[in-house]
Amino acid sequence: MSPQRDQTRIVLGAFVVLVGAFALADNLFQINTRQVLQFWPVVFMLIGVMKLSHTRHLSGYVFGAGFVALGVLMTLNNLELISFHMRDWWPLLVIGAGVAMIAKEPLRRRMESLQQATQTSDEAGAAFNATAVMSGNTFSVVSQDFRQGEVTAAMGGMEIDFRQASMQSQATLRVMAVMGGIEIKVPPDWGVECRATAFLGGVEDKTVPPAQATKRLVIEGFVMMGGVEVKN
């Protein structure tokens, strides 16, 4: 088990234990837990921190920082230190989605050029990053030396197609799905190992295992109120 998966599992498990403990104390001892429950937006900060600690791409940093900022603002609002109401600020999500659509291709080309400047010809195309926020997206991987990738879906859907791709022996795909879904299609000769952690969501491997798996796709990451499905 990878250290990143251990970290996600421990943080998520500790949060669930704390929620259960406070609920039990409230039921048995009639303790007023309202003051504690006003910190519930911390869950957004945890999601953001986990994304920031695992990502290697600009979109991942933006996604993680956005969740951290949302959690901080909502917590400060609950503590009555500031006045923040989502009903006033939700248009920012629409604006952000529009900016992301406009800047997506220029940023992708810029990042690819920067990567190619520091990678050899064998390394170029071996990694990718795909993001869907409040939208649907399809991404096809055709690299014959795929090594790693990163997929994020928030309130949207993402389809990743590896059927024209290949790898040496093992590759890693990091996923994060928050109120979103990710569908992964792999070649019939790939074995799949799911290591992602799910909370109020699921990761389902529907592939038919090959008779002799010489290539293995390892799926790591975090799923909350969403789903990841793998099939061949």
N, C-alpha and C positions, 0 to 999 in steps of 0.2 A: 504493500500500500504506500502510495506516494506521500511525502510530507504535506503537500498542498491539500490532498484529500483529507488527511488526518486533521489538519487545521480547520477546514470547513466543517467536518463532522463534529469536532469538539466544540467549536463556537456555536454551531446550530443546536447541538444537543444541550449545551449549557443554557442557551436562551429558552428552549422548550421546558427544561427542568425548572427554571426560575418562574416562568409563567404558571406552570402547574402548581408550584409551591405557594405562590401568592394566592391563586384561586382556592387552594385547599385551606390556607390560613383564613381566608375570608369566610369560607363556609363553616369551618369548625369553631373559630374564635371570634367571628364577626369583626375582624380587623378591617379598618377602612383602607382599602388598597387603591383608592382613587388617586392618591398622590403619586403612587408608584406607576399606575397605569398611564399616567400622562406622559410617561417616557416611552410609550410604545413606538413612536417614530424612529427609535434607535434601530429598529429592524432595517429601515432603509439605509441607515449609515453602515450597518454590518454588510449589507449587500454591496454597497459602494466600495467599502474597504476590501472585501474579498475580490471584487473585480479589479481594483487597482493593484492588488498584490499579485494577481495572476496574469494580467494582460501584458502584451508587448507591442501594442499598436495604439495609435493616436485615438481612434474611435473608442477603444476600451477605456482609455484614460478619461475621455470626455463623458462616457457613460457612467463610470464609477464616480467621478467628481460630481456629476449631476445628482446621483442618488444620495451621496453624502450631504450635498447642499440642501436637498429636499428634506432629509431627516433633521438636519440642524435647524432649518427654518420652522418646521412643524413642532419640534421640541420647544424652541424658544417661544413659539406662539402659545403652546399649552401651558407654559410657565408664566404667560402674560408679560413676557419681557418685550415682545414686539407684537404687532398686529399683522398677521399673515393669514389670508384665507384663499384657499385654492380656487374658489368661485371667482375671485378677482384676477387671479394670475394664470388660469388655465390657458388663455390665448397664447401664452409664451410657449406652450407645448406645440401648438400649431405653427408658430413662427419658427421654432427650433426644427420641426420636421421639414418645413419649407427650405430653411437654410441648408439642412443636411442633404436634401435632394439636389439643391443647386451646386453645393460644394463637393458632392460625393465623387464625381468623375475626376475633377481637377486634383482633389486630394489623393485619390487612388493612383493617378498617373504620377503625381509628385512622389508619393511614397515608393512606388515601384522603381522610379528612376534613382531614388536615394539608395534603395536596397541593392539595385544592380550595380551601383557605383562601389559598393563594399563587398559584393558577393562575386564568387566565380561563376562561370557559365553553368556549372553543375548545380550550384546552390540556387540560382535564379529560378523561380517558379516552384521551388520545393515547399514554400510556405504561403499561406494566404490568410486574409482577414475579411469576414463578412458580417454585416450588421443590418438588422431590420428593426426600426422603431415605429410603432403605429402604422405598419405597412407590411406588404408581402414582398419577398425577394427570392430569386432563384440563382444559384451559383453553381457553375459546372467546373470541376477540377479535371484538367487533362494532363497534368504533369506526370511524367513517367518515373519521377524520383521524389514523390511526395513524402514529406517528413513531418510537418506540423501545420496546424491551422487553428484559427480562433473564430468562433461563431457566437453572436449575441442576438437575442430576439427579445424585445420588450414590447408587450401589447401588440405583437405582430407575428408573422410567420416567416420561416426561412426553410428553403429546400436546398440541400447540398447534394450534388450528384457526383459521385466518385467513379461511376461505371466505366469511364474512359481513362481512368488514372491507374497508376501502378506505384509500387514502393519497393524498397530493397528487402526489408524484413519486418520492420515495425515503425509505425507513425503514431503521432499523438494529436488528438483533436480536443481542444478545450471549448466547452460550451457553457453558456449562461442563458437561461430562459426564465424570464420573469413575466408572468401573465402572458406568455407567448408559447409558440410551438416550433420545434425544429425537426424536420424530416431528413434523414440521411440515407442515401442509396449507395450501396457498395457493390463491387464486383463479386461474383460467386466464389472466387478463390481467396477472398479475404476472411479471416477470422475476426471476431469482434469481442473486445473486453470492455464492459461498462463499469467505470469507477466513479461516475458522477453521483453526487449527493442530491437527493430530492426531498423537498418539504412541501406538503400539500400539492404534490405533483408526482410525476412518474417518468422513469426512463425504461423503455421497452425495447428489447432486442428480438426482432421477428425474423432474423436471418436464419437460413438453413446452413448449419456449420459445414464447411468443406471437409472432405474425407481426410485430407492432410493439409492443415493450415500452415503454410510457410510464410504467410504475410498476415500481420495482425494490426488492427486499428484499435488503439486504446482511447477511450472516450472519458475525459475528466471534466469536472466543473460542478455547476450548481443549478438546480431547477427549483423554482418556487411558483406555485399556482400555475404551472405550465407542464409541458411534456416534451420528451425527446423520443423519437421512434426511429429505429434502424432496421432496414430491410434490404434484401438482395433479390 
